[in-house]
């Protein structure tokens, strides 16, 4: 069976910046202070693992009442955090598809927030089957989500390449028998995939050329 390239979304395909939801209200230092005192990243992980926005807000009202307005802006303005597509990735993906390489998505994302993400970037649908952690109640780097991928994508673990920007997720994928590529940028990824025979030299150059010119050619 040929390889299937499995993509994380955040900072691999979709650019996101949570602080952008507070534009005109908080500066960078104020945002950092907020994330530290309000359990922001821990509660985001809870969303990734299936908690709802309403559940998180109930917790915030109980534990972080002074930050309710910031949290409300975060959820209300979530589309502002979706700042674009990682340069070169649409080009790279189109080249994989031109070579009939199968792709898929395995990403940690809360259910309600992912709906905004999909609406902002409908081309995610073109990446093939997907697993979004919030719908499953499990998240990377848990072993169970990679085992689910094997069933859902109808592909043996050994025939999948996990592309992720987080080292712990790559290590977890490798521990269950997947290949892993730690994502840096589209050019680096194109070279990694070319070394595995999934892209040709001309296709790598096309990705590189698109980056150098600032274009996101399909």
C-alpha positions as a printed Julia matrix, in Angstrom:
218×3 Matrix{Float64}:
   0.0    0.0     0.0
   1.28   3.49   -0.83
   1.95   6.01    1.92
  -0.74   8.32    3.26
   0.38  11.75    4.49
  -1.56  12.77    7.59
  -1.57  16.47    8.41
  -2.02  18.33   11.64
  -3.83  21.61   10.95
  -2.75  24.34   13.37
   0.54  25.99   12.32
   1.02  23.27    9.69
  -1.77  24.19    7.28
  -3.79  26.84    9.1
  -2.13  29.83   10.72
  -3.69  30.82   14.02
  -3.03  33.49   16.62
  -5.36  33.43   19.61
  -4.22  36.88   20.73
  -5.77  38.37   17.58
  -9.19  37.89   19.17
  -8.31  40.69   21.6
  -7.25  43.29   19.03
  -7.82  46.78   20.41
  -8.33  45.47   23.93
  -5.12  43.77   25.11
  -1.49  44.28   24.21
   0.95  41.37   23.9
   2.04  41.49   27.54
  -1.54  41.71   28.8
  -2.49  38.71   26.66
   0.41  36.67   28.01
  -0.54  37.57   31.57
  -4.12  36.5    30.86
  -3.09  33.11   29.45
  -0.97  32.41   32.53
  -3.49  33.38   35.19
  -6.64  32.03   33.56
  -5.55  28.48   32.61
  -6.01  29.44   28.97
  -3.92  26.68   27.41
  -5.21  24.04   29.82
  -8.81  24.97   28.99
  -8.01  24.93   25.28
  -6.77  21.39   25.76
 -10.06  20.58   27.49
 -11.87  21.85   24.39
  -9.59  19.68   22.24
 -10.65  16.68   24.33
 -14.35  17.26   23.84
 -15.42  19.82   26.42
 -17.91  22.35   25.08
 -17.57  26.13   25.07
 -20.45  26.35   27.55
 -18.68  23.97   29.93
 -15.5   26.0    29.74
 -17.39  29.23   30.34
 -19.08  27.78   33.4
 -15.65  26.89   34.76
 -14.33  30.38   33.94
 -17.25  32.04   35.72
 -16.5   29.93   38.79
 -12.69  30.21   38.82
 -11.72  33.23   36.71
 -14.65  35.61   36.96
 -12.43  38.66   36.46
 -11.47  37.43   32.99
 -14.95  36.65   31.67
 -14.9   39.55   29.2
 -11.63  38.34   27.68
 -12.92  34.8    27.35
 -16.15  36.01   25.78
 -14.17  38.04   23.23
 -12.01  35.02   22.5
 -15.0   32.88   21.58
 -16.98  35.68   19.9
 -14.03  36.82   17.77
 -12.53  33.39   17.12
 -12.54  33.88   13.34
 -10.0   36.69   13.85
  -7.52  34.14   15.19
  -7.52  32.31   11.85
  -4.93  34.48   10.19
  -4.34  32.58    6.94
  -2.77  29.51    5.37
   0.81  28.46    6.06
   2.83  29.7     3.06
   3.41  27.08    0.4
   1.17  24.41    1.87
  -1.64  24.63   -0.66
   0.95  24.27   -3.4
   2.54  21.29   -1.67
  -0.79  19.55   -1.1
  -1.84  20.03   -4.71
   1.43  18.46   -5.83
   0.86  15.43   -3.6
  -2.62  15.02   -5.03
  -1.25  15.34   -8.56
   0.91  12.31   -7.72
  -2.13  10.45   -6.36
  -0.71  10.49   -2.84
  -3.49  10.04   -0.3
  -3.8   12.62    2.47
  -5.81  12.95    5.68
  -6.18  15.22    8.71
  -5.49  14.33   12.35
  -5.78  17.47   14.43
  -6.47  18.61   17.96
  -9.32  21.13   17.83
 -12.46  21.84   19.82
 -15.74  21.08   18.07
 -17.29  24.56   18.02
 -14.02  26.26   17.18
 -13.31  23.8    14.38
 -16.6   24.75   12.74
 -15.28  28.31   12.41
 -12.01  26.94   11.05
 -13.72  24.84    8.4
 -15.92  27.75    7.37
 -12.86  29.98    6.99
 -10.84  27.33    5.12
 -13.24  25.04    3.23
 -10.34  23.54    1.26
  -9.69  21.4     4.36
 -12.46  19.19    2.96
 -10.16  18.38    0.03
  -7.57  16.77    2.32
  -9.57  13.59    2.61
 -10.81  11.83    5.74
 -10.22  13.63    9.01
 -10.17  13.07   12.72
 -10.69  16.15   14.88
 -10.04  15.43   18.53
 -12.98  17.31   20.0
 -15.46  15.05   18.24
 -13.72  11.93   19.54
 -12.97  12.91   23.14
  -9.32  11.92   22.71
  -6.39  13.99   21.52
  -2.78  13.76   20.45
  -0.44  12.59   21.83
  -2.72   9.83   23.21
  -2.0    6.47   21.59
  -5.74   5.86   21.11
  -6.16   8.63   18.55
  -3.46   7.17   16.3
  -5.05   3.74   16.59
  -8.36   5.34   15.62
  -6.65   6.85   12.57
  -5.62   3.39   11.42
  -9.26   2.28   11.46
 -10.84   5.47   10.17
  -8.34   6.01    7.33
  -8.2    2.29    6.39
  -4.42   2.53    6.35
  -1.9    0.56    8.43
   0.07   2.71   10.88
   3.32   1.78    9.14
   1.98   3.27    5.9
   1.14   6.68    7.37
   3.4    9.72    7.72
   2.35  12.12   10.49
   3.2   15.77    9.81
   2.99  17.86   12.97
   4.71  20.91   14.42
   4.9   19.45   17.93
   7.7   17.11   18.88
   5.6   15.24   21.46
   3.0   14.4    18.82
   5.67  13.18   16.41
   7.23  11.02   19.13
   3.81   9.54   19.97
   3.12   8.78   16.3
   6.48   7.06   15.93
   5.85   5.05   19.1
   2.82   3.38   17.48
   4.66   2.66   14.24
   3.9    5.67   12.06
   6.57   7.71   10.35
   6.82  11.25   11.63
   8.0   14.53   10.16
   8.39  17.52   12.47
   7.04  20.44   10.44
   9.19  23.55   10.06
   7.97  25.05    6.78
   6.62  23.97    3.41
  10.02  23.84    1.71
  11.49  21.59    4.39
   8.43  19.34    4.25
   8.58  19.14    0.45
  12.2   18.0     0.67
  11.33  15.4     3.32
   8.51  14.03    1.18
  10.72  14.03   -1.92
  13.28  11.92   -0.03
  10.5    9.36    0.44
   9.61   9.39   -3.26
   6.31  11.23   -2.84
   7.32  14.43   -4.67
   9.64  14.99   -7.59
  12.47  17.56   -7.81
  10.43  19.85  -10.06
   7.59  19.79   -7.55
   9.92  20.71   -4.69
  11.17  23.61   -6.78
   7.6   24.71   -7.42
   6.92  24.85   -3.67
  10.17  26.75   -3.12
   9.45  29.17   -5.96
   6.02  29.93   -4.56
   7.52  30.74   -1.17
  10.2   32.99   -2.65
   7.68  34.93   -4.7
   5.23  35.21   -1.84
   2.52  33.47   -3.83
   0.3   30.65   -2.62
  -0.3   29.13   -6.03
  -2.51  26.04   -6.03
